[in-house]
Amino acid sequence: MKKEGIGGYLYLACIGLALAVMGGFFVFVLGRGYIRAKETQEWPSYSAVVVVSEVGDRQIGKAKEYRHNLVYEYRVDDKFYRGERLKRRENPYFKKKNKIEPFVKKFPVGSRVLAFVNPNDPTEVLIEHETKAPGYSIWFPALFLLGGVVVFSRALLKLRHRSGS
């Protein structure tokens, strides 16, 4: 009786491990995004006044990029603070100026907005919540994680069975 090699099972184990690692990475990233978005929706809100709302630009090489320069003032526990972020992340730069103009119109200078303030750090503030969509699509990379774990473990079981006989 001819004894088969273990190369195929090692290959399957490596493929399974690679799938599990990639799936796990994206499960982590999407889960973190969902948790961070959900967290800010529990922050208390305070009234704020927009003091700067304009199109800003920067030049890198020959290309010009545009961003929404936004500053609003709010008060927490009788102390005044300034916020600059629309969402939790930095306000992004765009290549086209017309992508910024709707934000400038939405938040004119002097307008009142709700500022959502981190209760543990009143300097961390936003006026629009992030979407919780990452949490709703986490199932897809979870399939890769689960499938990779199954392929990896079955290949290892076959290898163990092979070496035991």
C-alpha positions as CSV (number, residue, x, y, z in Angstrom):
1,M,0.0,0.0,0.0
2,K,1.4,3.3,-1.1
3,K,1.6,6.0,1.6
4,E,0.5,9.5,0.4
5,G,2.4,12.6,1.1
6,I,1.3,15.4,3.5
7,G,2.0,18.3,1.1
8,G,-1.6,18.7,0.0
9,Y,-2.8,18.8,3.6
10,L,-0.1,21.4,4.5
11,Y,-1.2,23.5,1.5
12,L,-4.8,23.3,2.6
13,A,-3.9,24.2,6.1
14,C,-2.0,27.3,4.9
15,I,-4.9,28.3,2.6
16,G,-7.3,27.9,5.5
17,L,-5.1,29.9,7.8
18,A,-4.7,32.7,5.3
19,L,-8.5,32.9,4.8
20,A,-9.1,32.9,8.5
21,V,-6.5,35.7,9.1
22,M,-7.9,37.9,6.3
23,G,-11.5,37.3,7.4
24,G,-10.5,38.0,11.0
25,F,-8.8,41.3,10.1
26,F,-11.9,42.6,8.3
27,V,-14.2,41.4,11.0
28,F,-12.1,43.4,13.4
29,V,-12.0,46.5,11.3
30,L,-15.8,46.4,10.6
31,G,-16.6,45.6,14.2
32,R,-14.5,48.5,15.4
33,G,-16.2,50.9,13.0
34,Y,-19.6,49.8,14.2
35,I,-18.7,50.0,17.9
36,R,-17.2,53.5,17.4
37,A,-20.3,54.7,15.5
38,K,-22.6,53.3,18.1
39,E,-20.6,54.8,20.9
40,T,-20.9,58.4,19.7
41,Q,-24.7,58.0,19.5
42,E,-24.8,57.7,23.3
43,W,-22.8,60.9,23.8
44,P,-24.7,63.8,25.3
45,S,-25.6,66.7,23.0
46,Y,-24.9,70.4,23.6
47,S,-25.9,73.4,21.6
48,A,-23.2,74.8,19.4
49,V,-22.8,77.8,17.1
50,V,-21.0,77.6,13.8
51,V,-18.3,80.4,13.6
52,V,-16.4,79.3,10.5
53,S,-17.8,77.3,7.5
54,E,-15.9,77.7,4.3
55,V,-14.1,75.9,1.5
56,G,-10.5,75.5,2.4
57,D,-7.8,74.3,0.0
58,R,-4.2,73.0,-0.1
59,Q,-1.8,72.4,-2.9
60,I,0.3,69.3,-3.1
61,G,2.4,69.4,-6.2
62,K,0.3,70.5,-9.1
63,A,-3.0,69.1,-7.7
64,K,-5.3,71.3,-5.5
65,E,-7.5,69.6,-2.9
66,Y,-10.5,71.1,-1.1
67,R,-12.0,70.5,2.4
68,H,-14.6,71.9,4.6
69,N,-13.1,74.3,7.1
70,L,-15.6,74.1,9.9
71,V,-15.3,75.6,13.4
72,Y,-18.1,75.6,16.0
73,E,-18.2,76.7,19.6
74,Y,-20.0,74.8,22.4
75,R,-20.1,75.0,26.2
76,V,-19.7,72.1,28.6
77,D,-19.8,72.7,32.4
78,D,-19.4,76.5,31.9
79,K,-16.3,76.1,29.9
80,F,-16.1,77.0,26.2
81,Y,-14.7,74.7,23.6
82,R,-14.1,74.7,19.9
83,G,-14.7,71.8,17.5
84,E,-13.6,71.4,13.9
85,R,-14.8,67.9,13.0
86,L,-18.0,67.1,11.2
87,K,-17.7,63.4,12.0
88,R,-15.3,61.5,14.3
89,R,-12.7,61.3,11.6
90,E,-10.9,64.4,10.2
91,N,-12.8,66.3,7.6
92,P,-11.6,64.8,4.3
93,Y,-10.0,66.5,1.3
94,F,-11.6,66.2,-2.1
95,K,-10.2,66.9,-5.6
96,K,-13.4,68.7,-6.6
97,K,-14.5,71.9,-4.9
98,N,-18.2,71.2,-5.6
99,K,-18.2,68.3,-3.2
100,I,-17.5,70.7,-0.3
101,E,-20.0,73.4,-1.2
102,P,-23.1,71.5,0.1
103,F,-21.5,71.2,3.5
104,V,-20.8,74.9,3.6
105,K,-24.5,75.6,2.7
106,K,-25.7,73.1,5.3
107,F,-23.7,74.7,8.1
108,P,-23.8,78.5,7.5
109,V,-21.9,80.8,9.9
110,G,-24.1,81.7,12.9
111,S,-26.3,78.6,12.6
112,R,-27.0,76.5,15.7
113,V,-26.2,72.8,15.6
114,L,-26.1,69.9,18.1
115,A,-22.6,69.0,19.2
116,F,-22.2,65.4,20.5
117,V,-19.5,65.5,23.1
118,N,-17.5,62.6,24.5
119,P,-18.4,62.6,28.3
120,N,-14.8,61.5,29.2
121,D,-13.1,64.1,27.0
122,P,-15.1,67.3,26.2
123,T,-12.6,68.2,23.5
124,E,-13.7,65.2,21.4
125,V,-16.8,66.3,19.6
126,L,-18.7,65.9,16.4
127,I,-21.9,67.2,14.8
128,E,-22.8,64.2,12.5
129,H,-22.7,60.6,13.5
130,E,-20.9,58.0,11.5
131,T,-22.9,55.3,9.9
132,K,-23.4,51.9,11.6
133,A,-23.3,50.2,8.2
134,P,-20.0,48.3,9.0
135,G,-21.8,46.3,11.6
136,Y,-24.5,45.3,9.1
137,S,-22.0,43.9,6.6
138,I,-19.7,42.1,9.1
139,W,-21.3,38.8,8.2
140,F,-19.4,38.6,4.8
141,P,-15.8,38.6,6.2
142,A,-17.1,36.4,9.1
143,L,-17.9,33.7,6.4
144,F,-14.2,33.8,5.3
145,L,-13.1,33.6,9.0
146,L,-15.3,30.7,9.7
147,G,-14.6,28.9,6.4
148,G,-10.8,29.4,6.9
149,V,-11.0,28.0,10.4
150,V,-12.9,24.9,9.1
151,V,-10.5,24.3,6.3
152,F,-7.5,24.8,8.5
153,S,-8.8,22.5,11.3
154,R,-9.9,19.7,8.9
155,A,-6.5,19.8,7.2
156,L,-4.8,19.5,10.6
157,L,-7.0,16.6,11.6
158,K,-6.2,14.8,8.4
159,L,-2.5,15.3,9.0
160,R,-2.8,14.0,12.5
161,H,-4.8,11.0,11.4
162,R,-2.2,10.4,8.6
163,S,0.8,10.6,11.0
164,G,-1.0,8.4,13.5
165,S,-1.5,5.5,11.1
